Amino acid sequence: MTVDAPSRPALAERQARVAVAVLFFTNGALFANLLPRYPQIKADLGMSNAVYGLTVAAFPAGAVAAGLAAGVAIRRLGSARAAVLGTLLTGAGILAAGLADSVVLFAGALFVAGAMDAVTDVAQNAHGLRVQRRYGRSIINSFHAVWSIGAVAGGSMAAAAIALGLSRGQHLTISAVVFAVAACVALRYCLSGPESEPAPAPQADGRVDHAAGRAVTARRRTVYVLAALVLIATAGTLVEDAGSSWATLYLSGSLHASVTLAAFGYIALVGAQFIGRILGDRLVDRFGQRTVARAGGLITAAGMGLALAVPSVPGTILGFAAAGFGVATLVPAAMHEADELPGLRPGSGLAIVSWLMRLGFLASPPIVGLVTDATSLRVGLLVVPLAGLLALVLAGVLRNGNGSSRSAT
């Protein structure tokens, strides 16, 4: 069943959409189950703050180390199988981290879990984009919204386990098994067949030199677009990190908000981002990826720029909300466009963007920290409006259709 733009997706496509949503949900929930256990693990292993900081960095380090392997896994196993296998191994790594009785084992388990999480992330996005092409309209943002729901559910599950007095082993075993079963069931309903259609054979028309010249030009454009997509995705993650790492500190320290009120900086950002992703697919279908990304960049730059220019607690909370809403579609848009780039093998563009985006995410906290130490956190948070401006400038590489139908590559 191959339809370019079906108005009513067939049962197989609808089932595949639910299956991918389940994979995104489990991916968000698995790691969120471990995060509330960090303070207990830190105390049990007797880690200093410095050692703890280095140790938990093993998770993103593993993701960076294995990021490019995701494309290979997709080509060999298929995106659905790669996503499910990555989910199973991520759960196993998180369980091992929860049971670790030494700092070295804890860091090693986090490294493995991060590596497998990176494979899952790329593979589930690749399969989600396959389903989107069958739908003929944008649905990728809804998957990222489901990931956010999974993260909230995972954190709530961990809080309930702690309240019930479950040990880390009991709690994380339940988590690993439940989400492993969910992922395996979802695999049954994912799309089958090759990741992409084979490219048509070139016609021998005697214009070899012209074809070669066009190929060189196309490769150069692909490299340029890929670099721009990495920067767009990184802009989105920079804003997310600013909210998770610095929003509470800025509101409580620089603006003297109460601890309870200061938490609303991050809550506002994540909540607005979730709303942006729920609305994102409709906006993309109506206005196009490029227009939505430019508008989002402008909202981010103007909202957070004004909040920093005229600092106040309510204004800053609204500024973080504007930033979260503005960048809601940036990462999905960059991943979608990377997956559509001509001349690349299936999964390669997506894996490269995801890998380099994670490098930017890993570098963001120390860079903001260095700027803050040299000046102030208010200056350090200029990274947020600057990220919005970066998205605004580079959004031209995005197509202004939803791009759901992919040409053969």
Secondary structure, 3 states (H helix, E strand, C coil): CCCCCCCCCCHHHHHHHHHHHHHHHHHHHHHHHHHHHHHHHHHHCCCCHHHHHHHHCHHHHHHHHHCCHHHHHHHHHCHHHHHHHHHHHHHHHHHHHHHCCCHHHHHHHHHHHHHHHHHHHHHHHHHHHHHHHHHCCCCHHHHHHHHHHHHHHHHHHHHHHHHCCCCHHHHHHHHHHHHHHHHHHHHCCCCCCCCCCCCCCCCCCCCHHHHHHHHHHHHHHHHHHHHHHHHHHHHHHHHHHHHHHHHHHHHHHHCCCCHHHHCHHHHHHHHHHHHHHHHHHHHHHHHCHHHHHHHHHHHHHHHHHHHHHCCCHHHHHHHHHHHHHHCCCHHHHHHHHHHCCCCCCCCHHHHHHHHHHHHHHHHHHHHHHHHHHHCCHHHHCCHHHHHHHHHHHHHHHCCCCCCCCCCCC
